Amino acid sequence: MYKSPSWLIPSWLSPSCLVVIFFATLITQWTGYQSPAILAVIVLLLFTLIEWKCLELTTKLVAMVAIGLTLVLLLLAQISLVQLGMLCSNVAFFAFFLIALGLLKEAALTSKSVNLTGRALLQQQPLRRYALLTFASHLLGILMSVGAINLLGTMIHRSLHDNKDTVDTRINSARQRRMMLAVVRGFCSIPLWAPTSVTMTLLVTTIPTLQWIDIIPYGLYLTLVILLFGIWLDHVQAPKHLRHLVPAISNNLSDLKVSYPIAIVVITLAIVSGLLIAMTSLRPIAAVLVSAPIVSTAWIFIQYHRKRNTLSAVQLTIRRFGKDIFFKLPLQRSEIIFFAGSVLIGRLLLTVLDIEWFAQQLAHLNISAALILISSSWIIFLAALLFINPMISVTLVAGALSQLPSLEDTPVTIALVMMVTWAVVIGSSPTTTSVRISAKLTGISPFHMGIKWNGFYSAFVLLALDFYLIVML
C-alpha cells in the first residue's frame, strides 16, 4: 500500500495529482486544447517533487537532465515558451498512458483466470509449452505490461521449485531457460503492433503523418513471423540428449479453457476502442487508453459479481477504487516520471536539431535510404547497451528520420524499423526493465539473460531486418 513520503504531506495528494493529470490529458486529447496539457505537466512537476525521495536513482537522473536541459535551452533562447507549451501534450500523454494501463493491471492481478492460465501452461509438452507461454506472455503483457513477466516468471519459479526433489536438476535448468525465454520473447514482441505499448504511443506522437491503423497490418505480420521464429529456434536448441530424463506431464489442451475470460477482456477492449474511434475525435491510441479504465472497471465488477449480487458487487468495486486502487496509483512513480522525462529530453533535442544540416551531410555522403535505416537501428541498439534508454534514442532518431527528404514519404517503414529495433532492445539489453526482472526471477545476471541466453535470437532478428531493408529499398 502507498505511503506518503512525508508525514507533512497528506496521503491523498499524490494520487490526486495523477487523477488530475489523467483527466487534463484526456480533455486535451478529446478537444485539442493545449491548456489542460500544460496544467497536467505543472501537476506532474508537483508530483515529482512530492515523490522525489522515493524515486529510483535512474529516474532522478532522467528528471534532472530533462529539467536542466529545458532551462538551458530557454536561457539560450533555443526554444520558446510557446514551443515548450506545445510539447506538454506529448509529455503528459505518457503519464496518461501509464495510469490507464495501471488500472488494467490492477484488474488482471486479481483475476482467477490469469492465475489458472499460468499454471495450466506449465503442464504442456516442451514445444507446445514454449509456444503457449510465448503467446500467453504476449497477451498478458498487453494487459499488464511488465507485470506479465512477473506473474508468469513467478509461476515458473514456483513450479520448478516444487519439482526440484523429483526432477533431474538438468531438466529443471533446461526448463527454466526455455520457459523464461518464451516469456521474454512473447512480451518483447508487443511493440510490433499493440496500441497499448509505449513504442506505438511514442511513434505516433513523434512522426506527424503516422497513424496506428497504418502500421497494424504489417505489425501483426511481423509479430507472427518473429514469434514463430522463436518457436522454431527453441525446437532446434532443445537439449535432446535429456529427453529420457523428462517426467510424465498431463499435456492436456483442455486445461487451457480457463484462459477464455482473458480473451474476452481483450476482445472487449478492442470493441470499446473501435466504438470510441468511430463515435469521437480521439486518435486510435488515445481511444484504447480511454477504453482501458472502462474495461478494467467492468472486469473488477464481474470478479465480485460471481459470488455476490449486483448491488454488493457495485459497492465493492467503488470501494476498491476509492480505498485501494486510488492509493496505489503513485506506486508507478518511477515509471511515470522516467517515461515523461525521457520523452521530454528526446523532444527537446529534436526541436533544436538542425535537420537541414543533417540532410545535407547525408546527401554529400550519398547514403541510400536502406543504409540510413540500418545504421539508425544499430545506433539505437548499441546506445541501449551504453545505458541510453530507447525512449530517448527512438524519439530522437524517429523524429529526425521522418524529416529527412529521402525518408519523409515512408513513415510506416521508419516506424516498423523502430518497432523491430525496440523489440530487440527490450529483450536483450541488460539495462531494460524486462531483462532485469526476468534475470532476477531466474537468479542470473541481466547480462547472462539478455546477451548469453537471448543474444543470438536478437542478433538474428536485427540482421534479418537489415537484409529485408537492403532487398526492398
Secondary structure, 3 states (H helix, E strand, C coil): CCCCCCCCCCCCHHHHHHHHHHHHHHHHHHHCCCHHHHHHHHHHHHHHHHHHHHCCHHHHHHHHHHHHHHHHHHHCCCCCHHHHHHHHHHHHHHHHHHHHHHHHHHHHHCCHHHHHHHHHHCCCCHHHHHHHHHHHHHHHHHHHCCHHHHHHHHHHHHHHHHCCCCCCHHHHHHHHHHHHHHHHHHHHCHHHCCCCCHHHHHHHHHCCCCCHHHHHHHHHHHHHHHHHHHHHHHHHHCCHHHHHHCCCCCCCHHHHHHHHHHHHHHHHHHHHHHHHHHHCCCCHHHHHHHHHHHHHHHHHHHHHHCCCCHHHHHHHHHHHHHHHHHHHHHHHHHHHHHHHHHHHHHHHHHHHCCHHHHHHHHHHHCCCHHHHHHHHHHHHHHHHHCCCCHHHHHHHHHHHHCCCCCCCCCHHHHHHHHHHHHHHHHHHCCCCHHHHHHHHHHCCCHHHHHHHHCHHHHHHHHHHHHHHHHHHC
